[in-house]
Amino acid sequence: MSRDEFFAALFILGCANGLGSRSIDAVRSSGWSEALLSTFGISVIVWIACFGGVRLIIQDKADRIRPADFAIAPALLALMALPIGQFSWLAVTIRSLYVLLFTDPPSARQRGALILLATTVPMLWSRVLFNYISSFILKIDATLIGWLLGTRNVGNMVPFADKSGTLVIFPGCSSLANVSLALLAWVTISQWLPRRWSPKDLYWCLLAAIAVITVNVTRMSLMALSESHYYAFHSPAGDLVSSLLEVALIGGICFIGLKHESDSSV
């Protein structure tokens, strides 16, 4: 087994346990059909990033395994063995940082580790961050919705435009998760081919983030028009349409940005 194959095996275990835990929860809560329709409650961007990151790491199959590579393996395997998906993503984070900081190129290994590190942001770290600033983030979403509808929010609650009820924004509807997916998409697409980091990367990430925030806030604003609008847009079909639109916008902006950067470097 080469060094890259060893790294890839650990990443596969970590991703499989982390994704599997979320998938099982999705099937239990909504059944197989709805879970499959929603890609098991996990964005298709995350699935692609996991595959792409592992694929890059195993691409070269270079170097022999070194004693230091085994040093933290038992601890990582122990984290992955726990029936809690968050610990698997913590293990993926630690292994990604090890590869980035304590191994030499080949480039593909470094790029794959960076993609997998970015994958842990929507799957773990954005959720951890949300625990500390949830009220602030939800209030921003509610304020934007209230501004669009001409109503006044109270914390994370926005009155329906027809005054028939109140929209309560819960963490699962927050725009923060979508922003982390925009970051992951840009890292995945930009790192798939060898390229140098550019300050303009921040511009394209920001543009993708603004696009998904716009989609999310617009959808919730439509939900807040009335009770009938709420049930129409807060449904599996509504979730699917908004998710597809967000993925299309994120992918489109990232590909345009990458092409623009490639053309500029020629």
Residue pairs with C-beta under 8 A, 6 or more apart in sequence:
1 9
1 65
2 61
2 62
2 63
2 64
2 65
3 62
3 63
3 64
3 65
3 66
3 69
3 103
4 57
4 58
4 59
4 60
4 61
4 62
4 63
4 106
4 109
5 58
5 61
6 65
6 69
7 57
7 69
7 95
7 99
7 109
7 113
8 54
8 57
8 58
10 73
10 76
10 77
10 91
10 95
11 53
11 54
11 57
11 92
11 95
11 96
11 116
12 54
13 77
13 80
13 88
14 76
14 80
14 88
14 89
14 91
14 92
14 95
15 50
15 54
15 88
15 92
15 116
15 119
17 80
17 85
17 88
18 85
18 86
18 88
18 89
18 92
18 123
19 40
19 42
19 46
19 47
19 50
19 85
20 85
21 83
21 84
21 85
21 88
22 40
22 41
22 42
22 85
22 123
23 35
23 40
23 41
23 42
25 41
26 34
26 35
26 38
26 40
26 41
26 42
27 35
27 40
29 35
30 38
34 236
35 41
37 236
37 240
38 236
38 239
38 240
38 243
39 47
43 122
43 181
43 243
43 247
44 247
45 181
45 184
45 185
45 188
45 247
45 250
46 119
46 122
46 123
46 181
46 184
48 188
49 115
49 116
49 118
49 119
49 184
49 185
49 187
49 188
50 116
50 119
52 112
52 115
52 188
52 192
53 112
53 113
53 114
53 115
53 116
53 119
53 188
54 112
54 116
55 112
56 108
56 109
56 111
56 112
56 115
56 191
56 192
57 99
57 108
57 109
57 112
57 113
57 116
58 112
59 106
59 108
59 109
59 112
60 106
60 108
60 109
62 106
62 109
68 102
72 94
72 95
72 98
76 91
76 94
76 95
77 91
79 87
79 88
79 90
79 91
80 87
80 88
80 91
82 88
85 123
86 124
86 127
89 119
89 120
89 123
89 124
90 120
90 124
92 116
92 117
92 119
92 120
93 117
93 120
93 124
93 125
95 113
95 116
96 113
96 114
96 116
96 117
96 120
97 117
99 109
99 110
99 113
100 110
100 113
100 114
100 117
103 109
103 110
107 194
111 191
111 192
111 194
112 191
114 187
114 191
115 187
115 188
115 191
118 183
118 184
118 187
118 188
119 184
121 180
121 183
121 184
122 177
122 180
122 181
122 184
125 180
126 176
126 177
126 179
126 180
129 176
130 137
130 171
130 174
130 176
134 171
134 174
135 155
135 156
137 174
137 175
137 176
138 155
138 156
138 169
138 170
138 171
138 174
139 153
139 155
139 156
140 175
141 156
141 169
141 173
141 174
141 175
141 216
141 217
141 220
142 153
142 155
142 156
142 157
142 158
142 169
143 153
144 217
144 221
145 153
145 158
145 167
145 169
145 217
145 220
145 221
145 224
146 152
146 153
146 158
148 217
148 218
148 221
149 158
149 161
149 221
149 224
149 225
150 161
151 158
151 159
151 161
151 224
152 159
153 159
156 168
156 169
156 170
157 166
157 167
157 168
157 169
158 166
158 167
158 169
158 224
159 165
159 166
159 167
159 224
160 166
160 167
160 224
160 225
160 226
160 227
160 230
161 224
161 225
161 226
162 225
162 226
164 226
164 227
165 227
165 230
167 220
167 223
167 224
167 230
169 220
173 216
173 220
175 212
175 213
175 216
175 217
178 209
178 212
178 213
178 215
178 216
178 246
179 209
179 212
179 213
181 212
181 246
181 250
182 205
182 208
182 209
182 211
182 212
182 250
183 205
183 209
185 208
185 250
185 251
185 254
186 201
186 204
186 205
186 208
186 254
186 257
189 251
189 254
189 255
189 258
190 201
190 254
190 257
190 258
195 261
198 261
200 257
200 261
201 257
203 257
204 253
204 254
204 257
204 258
207 253
207 257
208 249
208 250
208 253
208 254
211 246
211 249
211 250
211 253
212 246
212 249
212 250
215 242
215 245
215 246
215 249
216 242
216 246
219 233
219 238
219 242
222 229
222 233
223 229
223 230
223 233
223 234
224 230
232 238
233 242
